[in-house]
Amino acid sequence: MAKKVEDEIIKSTRYFNLLKQASLKDEDYTYCIEKIFVKSMKRNEIRFSVYKDTVRGDDIYVPRSLDVTELELMELIKKSIKENVFSDDFIDMLKQEVK
């Protein structure tokens, strides 16, 4: 059986490939839940990240924790589900926990 082709790569660095991303923006920052492929570990991971908006109009990754309200987190999770950041198996496990 042929190996399933992974999603299109949005961004690639020496450390990871960014595969999927759901985000919320405010006036200064972009908050994200991302599906990444960590090259050294050879596995997919979910990353909660923050990007700082710059004067040039691009975003710079900020290596700090993601601090959001419960409502913002809910919106990020909903967008992540819609953008297929999470696998179907993860969604099923989440449903079981919420019951």
C-alpha positions as a Markdown table, in Angstrom:
| # | Residue | x | y | z |
|---|---|---|---|---|
| 1 | Met | 0.0 | 0.0 | 0.0 |
| 2 | Ala | 1.3 | 3.4 | -0.9 |
| 3 | Lys | 2.2 | 5.8 | 1.9 |
| 4 | Lys | -0.3 | 8.6 | 2.4 |
| 5 | Val | 1.1 | 11.8 | 1.1 |
| 6 | Glu | 1.3 | 14.4 | 3.9 |
| 7 | Asp | -0.4 | 17.8 | 3.6 |
| 8 | Glu | 1.3 | 20.6 | 1.6 |
| 9 | Ile | 4.1 | 22.3 | 3.5 |
| 10 | Ile | 3.2 | 25.9 | 4.5 |
| 11 | Lys | 6.7 | 26.7 | 5.8 |
| 12 | Ser | 9.9 | 24.7 | 6.3 |
| 13 | Thr | 12.9 | 25.3 | 8.6 |
| 14 | Arg | 15.8 | 23.1 | 9.7 |
| 15 | Tyr | 13.7 | 22.0 | 12.7 |
| 16 | Phe | 10.2 | 21.4 | 11.3 |
| 17 | Asn | 7.7 | 21.6 | 8.5 |
| 18 | Leu | 4.6 | 23.6 | 9.1 |
| 19 | Leu | 1.7 | 21.5 | 7.8 |
| 20 | Lys | -1.5 | 23.1 | 9.1 |
| 21 | Gln | -2.3 | 26.3 | 11.0 |
| 22 | Ala | -5.3 | 27.9 | 12.6 |
| 23 | Ser | -4.9 | 31.5 | 13.9 |
| 24 | Leu | -6.5 | 34.5 | 15.7 |
| 25 | Lys | -5.1 | 38.0 | 15.4 |
| 26 | Asp | -5.3 | 41.0 | 17.6 |
| 27 | Glu | -3.7 | 44.4 | 17.2 |
| 28 | Asp | -0.2 | 43.2 | 18.0 |
| 29 | Tyr | 0.0 | 39.4 | 17.9 |
| 30 | Thr | -1.2 | 36.3 | 16.0 |
| 31 | Tyr | -2.1 | 33.3 | 18.2 |
| 32 | Cys | -1.9 | 29.9 | 16.5 |
| 33 | Ile | -2.5 | 26.2 | 16.9 |
| 34 | Glu | -0.2 | 24.4 | 14.4 |
| 35 | Lys | 0.4 | 20.9 | 13.1 |
| 36 | Ile | 4.1 | 20.5 | 12.5 |
| 37 | Phe | 6.4 | 17.7 | 11.4 |
| 38 | Val | 9.5 | 17.7 | 13.6 |
| 39 | Lys | 12.3 | 16.5 | 11.4 |
| 40 | Ser | 14.7 | 15.1 | 14.0 |
| 41 | Met | 11.9 | 13.2 | 15.7 |
| 42 | Lys | 10.2 | 12.1 | 12.5 |
| 43 | Arg | 6.8 | 12.7 | 13.9 |
| 44 | Asn | 3.9 | 15.2 | 13.8 |
| 45 | Glu | 3.2 | 17.4 | 16.8 |
| 46 | Ile | 0.7 | 20.1 | 17.8 |
| 47 | Arg | 2.3 | 23.4 | 18.6 |
| 48 | Phe | 0.7 | 26.4 | 20.4 |
| 49 | Ser | 2.5 | 29.5 | 19.1 |
| 50 | Val | 2.6 | 33.3 | 19.2 |
| 51 | Tyr | 3.8 | 35.6 | 16.4 |
| 52 | Lys | 4.5 | 39.3 | 16.8 |
| 53 | Asp | 3.2 | 41.6 | 14.0 |
| 54 | Thr | 6.0 | 43.8 | 12.7 |
| 55 | Val | 6.1 | 47.2 | 11.0 |
| 56 | Arg | 7.0 | 45.5 | 7.7 |
| 57 | Gly | 3.7 | 43.6 | 7.8 |
| 58 | Asp | 5.2 | 40.1 | 8.4 |
| 59 | Asp | 5.1 | 38.0 | 11.6 |
| 60 | Ile | 8.0 | 37.0 | 13.8 |
| 61 | Tyr | 7.8 | 33.8 | 15.9 |
| 62 | Val | 7.9 | 34.6 | 19.6 |
| 63 | Pro | 9.3 | 31.8 | 21.7 |
| 64 | Arg | 7.0 | 32.1 | 24.7 |
| 65 | Ser | 3.8 | 30.5 | 26.0 |
| 66 | Leu | 0.5 | 31.1 | 24.4 |
| 67 | Asp | -1.7 | 33.1 | 26.8 |
| 68 | Val | -5.3 | 33.4 | 25.7 |
| 69 | Thr | -8.7 | 33.7 | 27.3 |
| 70 | Glu | -11.0 | 30.6 | 27.4 |
| 71 | Leu | -13.1 | 32.2 | 24.6 |
| 72 | Glu | -10.1 | 32.8 | 22.5 |
| 73 | Leu | -8.9 | 29.2 | 23.1 |
| 74 | Met | -12.3 | 27.9 | 22.1 |
| 75 | Glu | -12.2 | 30.0 | 18.9 |
| 76 | Leu | -8.7 | 28.6 | 18.1 |
| 77 | Ile | -9.8 | 25.0 | 18.8 |
| 78 | Lys | -12.9 | 25.5 | 16.5 |
| 79 | Lys | -10.7 | 26.9 | 13.7 |
| 80 | Ser | -8.1 | 24.1 | 14.2 |
| 81 | Ile | -10.9 | 21.5 | 13.8 |
| 82 | Lys | -12.1 | 23.3 | 10.6 |
| 83 | Glu | -8.6 | 23.6 | 9.2 |
| 84 | Asn | -7.9 | 19.9 | 10.0 |
| 85 | Val | -5.0 | 20.7 | 12.3 |
| 86 | Phe | -6.1 | 17.8 | 14.5 |
| 87 | Ser | -6.5 | 14.2 | 13.3 |
| 88 | Asp | -9.8 | 12.4 | 13.3 |
| 89 | Asp | -8.5 | 10.1 | 16.0 |
| 90 | Phe | -7.7 | 13.0 | 18.2 |
| 91 | Ile | -11.2 | 14.5 | 17.7 |
| 92 | Asp | -12.7 | 11.2 | 18.6 |
| 93 | Met | -10.6 | 11.0 | 21.8 |
| 94 | Leu | -11.6 | 14.6 | 22.7 |
| 95 | Lys | -15.3 | 13.8 | 22.3 |
| 96 | Gln | -14.9 | 10.9 | 24.7 |
| 97 | Glu | -13.3 | 13.1 | 27.3 |
| 98 | Val | -15.9 | 15.8 | 27.0 |
| 99 | Lys | -18.9 | 13.4 | 27.5 |
